[in-house]
Amino acid sequence: MRAVRYWSTRNSRLLEIVYSAFEPLLRGLGPLARAVGAGRLERPMAAVERAVKGFLFDCRMCGQCALSVNGMACPTNCPKRLRNGPCGGVRADGHCEAKPEMRCVFLEGWNGAQRMARGPSPHANPPLDHRLEGTSSWLRVVTGEAKPQVPAPMPAAPALPVVSRLQELLASGAFTVTAEIAPPDSSDPEEVYRRLEVFNGCVDALNVTDASGANCHMSSLAMSVLLLQAGCEPIMQMTCRDRNRIAIQGDILGAAALGVRNLLCLSGDAVSNGDHPGARHVGDLDSISLLGTVRRMRDDGRFLSGRPIEAPPRLFLGAADNPFAPPFDGRLARLAKKTRAGAQFIQTQYCFDLEAMRRYMERVRAEGLDSRCQILVGVGPIGSAKTARWLRAHVPGVSIPDSVVARLEKASDPRAEGRRICIELIRGLRQIPGIAGVHLMAPKQERAVAEIVAESGALGDRAPLFRPSSQAPRALEASMRGRS
Ligand code: SF4
């Protein structure tokens, strides 16, 4: 019952007091549980817990209760199965990207956490252990298996080796330009090379989307390797929507073995937005637990299970950020969680509001987050006022001020005006301390990227990483053709 769930986050402080009184009672039952056997208490305790928490929180009994660290909002109600939200798709009115009829679970949780004595947790929730679903979290408090989360300060940023050309460029302090390239609905590598041509000579690296919008296309891994063979620096996007942790870790090893060095960790759009709305949304990990998983594989040389990896992957890790989606005051905390989890670079959602970005970066610098990760701000040209309105209405997390829409409306050539707005934004962003570069997203306007980069002076007087001289022989393609 959603009304009761919302009541619970509004009254999170009261519930925190009640639970603080209840928890010692649970812990006091430890000797009894040992005497009669915890297994015997499982069913009756799970039944009571299900009734109480189901009524108050719409709890679905994941068996690893995160209510107290999530402002008394139950993460199991997130349609994308995130444990660490909110995602970047929260609508302007605070409603959910995937289920617009309800408010975002994590936005409710953020508001609930503000009212609690313990406040918002700086720590990420670990991935669920699905074996515990349906079991009693209270019983684990009784037996002492559930340990309370103890807040710890942000650890010092580790000194990590340089593993990619993009990382090296960002470390040099050069204002960096990345762009997005969409994989084709084709198995022909020539189509990839054709799409690639327009970016040659104007970008440093290209993000290869991973079934963006939950629509099916050529895989991000395969296309990243094709880009490498063409002399381009790929940023492989990996979402948690379509694979479980076993498949994800296998793909990461495979990508690293094939030479991919930049990985952008994403939760992914909801399947309901894409061309296979009947597909299962896997969501075994989310962007933050994916970051933690890859960092563990890379730095500790271990799978999530603890099993050692013979040759750990060498990867430069990135994540996404949306400073323009609610809860605005919670976005910085989420950025901090991502850097704590291992993000070394960040690419943001579209920015159309320079002043809002300036204010956000002031807070980022005040927290010292700009020294822990390199921030590339998302920009792009809009073709018309109609497109701007459509983006605002249909693409979750995109915020476009009325002034931008009005400017496009009045323009005699809206496409040219859209490019001018983008160029002005890049020039403005270059002046904001802490911004390391821009990330251009120009679907159906890829040919405009070269003009925008040149006119904005984004590259200064340096050559981009991807330029004609970096063209590499298409060795694999040639060998594949030889075999067929
Ligand atoms: S907006 Fe995103 S994080 Fe929030 S409940 Fe919906 S899918 Fe989950």
Boltz pocket constraint, residues with backbone or C-beta under 6 A from the ligand:
constraints:
  - pocket:
      binder: B
      contacts: [[A, 77], [A, 78], [A, 79], [A, 80], [A, 81], [A, 82], [A, 85], [A, 86], [A, 87], [A, 88], [A, 89], [A, 90], [A, 91], [A, 95], [A, 96], [A, 97], [A, 98], [A, 99], [A, 103], [A, 104], [A, 105], [A, 106], [A, 107]]
      max_distance: 6.0
